[in-house]
Amino acid sequence: MAYKASHRMARINPRKVRLLADLIRGKRVDDALAILKFQPHRGARMLEKVLTSALGNAEDQRAPNMAGLVVTDARVDGGPSFKRVRPRARGMAHVLRKRFSHIRIEIE
C-alpha cells in the first residue's frame, strides 16, 4: 500500500528541488532521510519534512513493514507564480517570476 504526503505552494523554484528529489527516488526511507540531512540546500529541508510526514502517515495507518519502506515517487511540480516588474534602462521593464512548487512524496 502506498502512503503519500504533499507540500503545496512551497515558496521555492521547482527546478532547485527536483535535483534533490532525484537523489532520493528509489531509495529506502532511512537512507533518503540521511541523504537529505547532509544536503546544504533549503529545498532539502522541505523534502525532509514531507518525507517524515509520509512516514508518519504510514505509521498512523499501521504499515506492516516500517523498516522496508521505499520512496517510490518523489515529484516536484510547478505551481503558480508571483509576477513582479523590475525597471530597466530606457524606460523598459522586465518581469520577475517568483515561482512556487508542489512537492509530493509517495512511499511503499
C-alpha positions, 0 to 999 in steps of 0.5 A, a space after each residue: 500500500 502506498 502512503 503519500 504526503 504533499 507540500 503545496 505552494 512551497 515558496 521555492 523554484 521547482 527546478 532547485 528541488 527536483 535535483 534533490 528529489 532525484 537523489 532520493 527516488 528509489 531509495 529506502 526511507 532511512 537512507 533518503 532521510 540521511 541523504 537529505 540531512 547532509 544536503 546544504 540546500 533549503 529545498 532539502 529541508 522541505 523534502 525532509 519534512 514531507 518525507 517524515 510526514 509520509 512516514 508518519 502517515 504510514 505509521 498512523 495507518 499501521 504499515 506492516 513493514 516500517 523498516 522496508 519502506 521505499 520512496 517510490 515517487 518523489 515529484 516536484 511540480 510547478 505551481 503558480 507564480 508571483 509576477 513582479 516588474 523590475 525597471 530597466 534602462 530606457 524606460 523598459 521593464 522586465 518581469 520577475 517570476 517568483 515561482 512556487 512548487 508542489 512537492 509530493 512524496 509517495 512511499 511503499 
